[in-house]
Amino acid sequence: MRRRTTVKARSAISREQWVEGVSADGYDATRLNDTGATPAPGTPSAPAHVAIIGSGGGAFAGAIRAAEEGARVTMIEEGTIGGTCVNVGCVPSKITLRAAELHHRRSHHPFGGIPRDAGPIDRSALLAQLRSRVEELRASKYEGILADEPAIEFLAGRARFEDARTLAVEEPSGAVKRLQPDRILIATGAFPAVPPLYGLGETPYWTSTEALFTDELPEHLLVIGGSFVALEIAQAYRRLGSEVTILARRKLLSRDDPEVGAVLQAALEDEGIRVLTHTTPQRVDHDGVRFRLALGGDTLTAERLLVATGRQPNTQTLHLEAAGVQTHDSGAIVVDSHLCTSTPGIFAVGDCTTMPQLVYVAAAAGTRAAINMAGGDAELDLSVVPAVVFTDPQVATVGLTEREAEDHGIKADARRIDLVHVPRALANFDTRGFIKLVAEAGTGRLVGAQVVAHNGGEIVQTAALAIRNRMTVESLANELFPYLTMAEGIKLCAQTFSRDVARLSCCAG
């Protein structure tokens, strides 16, 4: 386990005295501003130089905080500024999902007396609006920050390690620039993983990027994958008018509580999506017009194929072995809670690491890494991490499932309330889904929550805060929740640990 300490001296001492004194107690001693020489008396130390490889959410959070800590920052990026989230991930996907939802509701809303009529989709106009908003956010949240922050220098090019202290950056011109910064932060993100299906590489398949940025609306879309990216895009295309078939190697959202995937699958099937679980194609072909997927004795055909089977850490070209940086078998960089890699002075954050692949985790990690690069002691606590799948109904989870609680040695006591018992869901005429709370048996301490509901992502943070503050289901049941909100379902579910909510009045306290 790596630990840090802060040492204060009564008077100025030399670099050699610092290192000698700390090393004598068995610690490794480094100084952030160490250039190999002690500044002359009265000479201010040069600002620390931090190199950041990548320009996504984690990289920018780290760069901004490092600049605030007084560092000189060099940000290195070989592609488009902004990383996955703003360019090809969160932002364009949520725009697409929202547009698809509005189109779907025009013809599938539950209210009598309001006409159900949805006209044709102008995919080109929708795509133009999406691109405009992506460019606007990239300009204001990323490029604008670089322009306004003189302490951050942008260097276009591909970085690789020559050793633990030296980066070689191949610039677009072909020239190679070498840097020897005081600290290095790796934040290179991830890219869509492609499974080893026979014939797939010779076909014009889509990843999530092509699916989000095409102006095409295929008659039939095949989707390989059962996790959040596959399911979000599959439902969006179905709601925009395509026939959709999902092929999942196991079940939908197989890492979550089994009830979550089952309820979501039923909702998707109700919208006309065909879901094939425990299904893996033997081969993929394309005849110039249509895809053919061989499934044993059956064959599926469609105009387009989306492959969404996860994301792979973008570390292959970094030459991490030259710096002694340890990676997982997947290529993910192993980091501790302080975002340190196995090599002193090199930190890593975001989707290229073993941390959860969530942009808000990356950003929080970037800030803490910058603090630690400046000699601080900031730890990233990942014991409570809420996550949302933006299907409709949404899947929102935090903490432990029943099985995970048992695996952690916690005897679990769980309750589930279907949304038919939540007044706001009844008023919305949308009772698809449930809320489930997992508590520690005996103490009643909340340890997990699973939500499947329309806008479930707006509900789950209540449970996250309750877990963080070690609340019991009894104390949660006694809190005041606004009536006719979906979040009130958390309170109602907490009440089921001690009473039958079906026998309560609407505003039972």
Protein Blocks (a to p, Z undefined) as FASTA:
>chain_A
ZZddddddfbdcdfklmmmmmmmnopacddfklgoiacdehiacdddddddedjbfklmm
mmmmmmmnopacddddfbdghijmlmmmmmmmmmmmmmmmmmmmmmmccbehiacddddd
dfklmmmmmmmmmmmmmmmmmmmmmmmmmkbccdedddddfbfmbccdddfkopacdddd
fbdcddebpaddddddehklmpccdcfklmmmccbdcfbdcdedjbfklmmmmmmmmmno
pacddddfbbghklbcfklmmmmmmmmmmnopacdehiacfbdcdehjaccddehjaccd
dfbdcddebjcddfklnommlnopacdfkopacddfkopafbehiacedjlbmbdcdfkl
mmmmmmmmmmmmnopacdddfkbccdddfbdcddddehjdfklmmmnopacddddddfkl
gmklmmnopagdcddddddehjlpafbdcdddehklmmmmmmmmmmmnopafklmmmpcc
dehifklmmmmmmmmmmpcfklpcfklZZ
